[in-house]
Every structure is written in C-alpha cells, then in structure tokens.
C-alpha cells in the first residue's frame, strides 16, 4: 500500500519525520525550534532544519546566529550569550513586502496621491 500524503496531511508527515529523524538542538526567542539529523551518512554533513513557530515559513524570522548554524557556518549551535547581538540592535522584523505595511514612497498611486510634475530643472541625458 502506498503512503498517500493527501489523506494523512503533509504537515503531520513532516512532524513525524522530525520526531523520528531529528534531534532538538535549541529554540530562539521567537519560538522557532532547530533540529539536526540523528544519523549522518558517511562522508556527508548532518542535515539541519527549523520548524517555525506558528507554521508560517518566513526566512526573515530566523535570527542571524541561527542562520549561521543552519548553513554550517558554525559547528556549535548558538548559546544564550550570542556574540552577534549588540545592545543597540533592534529586534528583527518580518519582511512587509506585499502586505499593508509595505513602504510606499510619496506620490505612489496606492497612497491615493499623485506624483508632482517635473519642474524645468530636469535635463535628459543624451549620448554624444
């Protein structure tokens, strides 16, 4: 009998794979959980992955120290006192592109205003 992911659900299947093949390494301040593979093929690298808190997979929700660990830049997972965090840094924000919080410059049609007409100081470049 073939295993049908449509009946069981892809999310439940991935949870099962994580439970069977993954070892929990740590958790960040946003609640994302980081895993590594229990077994490593001979001559290969261990697999590393993240399970996002809330289910929404958004790469901007991975802090820099965990991003480095996921991509094998660092061998050991980051500890509580990260050398990458400075007191003057703001917490990371999700990418607002495509949402209602996206930046719209002055004069953008979606802001409900019109772009100002060009004044007489504009000269187009023409090659010579």
C-alpha positions in Angstrom: 0.0 0.0 0.0 1.4 3.4 -1.0 1.6 6.2 1.5 -0.8 9.0 0.5 0.2 12.4 1.8 -3.2 13.9 0.9 -5.0 11.7 3.4 -2.5 11.9 6.2 -1.6 15.6 5.6 1.8 16.9 4.7 2.3 18.8 8.0 1.6 15.7 10.0 4.1 13.7 7.9 6.8 16.3 8.3 6.2 16.3 12.1 6.6 12.5 12.1 9.9 12.8 10.1 11.1 15.4 12.6 10.2 13.3 15.5 11.8 10.1 14.2 14.9 11.5 12.5 15.6 14.8 14.2 17.3 15.8 17.4 16.2 19.1 19.0 19.1 21.5 19.3 17.6 24.7 20.6 14.9 27.3 20.4 15.2 31.0 19.7 13.3 34.0 21.2 10.6 33.8 18.6 9.8 30.2 19.5 11.3 28.6 16.4 12.8 25.2 17.1 16.0 24.0 15.4 16.9 20.3 14.7 19.8 18.3 13.4 19.7 14.8 11.9 20.3 11.9 14.3 22.3 10.0 11.7 24.9 11.3 9.3 25.8 9.4 6.1 29.5 8.5 5.8 31.4 11.4 4.2 28.3 13.6 4.4 27.2 16.5 6.5 24.4 16.5 9.1 21.1 17.9 8.0 19.8 20.9 9.9 16.4 22.5 9.7 14.0 24.8 11.5 10.3 24.4 12.5 8.8 27.8 12.6 6.6 28.8 15.5 3.1 29.5 14.1 3.6 27.4 11.0 4.4 30.3 8.6 7.7 29.7 6.9 9.4 33.1 6.6 13.2 33.2 6.3 13.4 36.7 7.9 12.1 35.1 11.1 15.5 33.3 11.6 17.9 35.3 13.7 21.5 35.7 12.3 23.2 33.4 14.8 20.8 30.6 14.0 21.1 31.3 10.2 24.8 30.8 10.5 24.3 27.5 12.3 21.7 26.3 9.8 24.1 26.9 6.9 27.1 25.2 8.6 29.0 28.5 9.1 29.2 27.5 12.8 29.6 24.0 14.1 28.0 24.6 17.5 24.5 26.0 18.0 24.4 29.5 19.5 24.2 29.8 23.2 22.3 32.2 25.4 25.0 34.9 25.1 25.4 35.4 21.4 28.4 37.4 20.2 26.2 38.6 17.3 23.7 40.5 19.4 24.6 44.1 20.4 22.6 46.2 22.9 22.0 48.9 20.2 20.5 46.5 17.7 16.7 46.4 17.2 14.9 43.0 17.0 14.4 41.7 13.5 11.2 42.3 11.7 9.4 40.3 9.1 9.6 41.4 5.5 6.5 43.6 4.9 6.6 43.4 1.1 3.2 42.5 -0.3 1.4 43.4 2.9 -0.5 46.5 4.0 2.6 47.6 6.0 4.9 47.8 2.9 6.7 51.1 2.3 5.1 53.3 -0.4 7.0 56.4 -1.4 5.4 59.8 -1.6 3.3 60.1 -4.8 2.7 56.4 -5.1 -0.8 55.7 -6.6 -1.7 53.3 -3.8 -1.3 56.1 -1.3 -4.1 58.0 -3.1 -1.9 60.9 -4.2 -0.4 62.0 -7.4 3.3 62.4 -8.3 4.4 66.0 -8.6 5.0 67.3 -12.1 8.6 67.7 -13.1 10.0 71.2 -12.9 12.1 72.9 -15.5 15.4 71.9 -14.0 15.3 68.4 -15.5 17.6 67.7 -18.5 17.6 64.2 -20.0 20.9 62.6 -20.7 21.7 62.2 -24.4 24.8 60.3 -25.6 27.2 62.2 -27.7 
